[in-house]
Amino acid sequence: MAKKQKPFNAPKEVRAIARERVGRVKPAQVITPKSERKSKYRKDPLAEENPDNT
């Protein structure tokens, strides 16, 4: 049984043709490497204060 063909999407096709002519569009925001990004969560200040708490 053959795969079901996707319906034609005109706007998608127009963008694809434009990409071929002009090239890829540069991103609006520069992507920084993960190592340089700020962490998502705040570090626990109590854990840093006393590392050898026995």
ABEGO torsion letter per residue (X at the ends): XBBBBBBBBAAAAAAAAAAAAAEBBBBABBBBBAAABBBABBBBAAAAABABBX
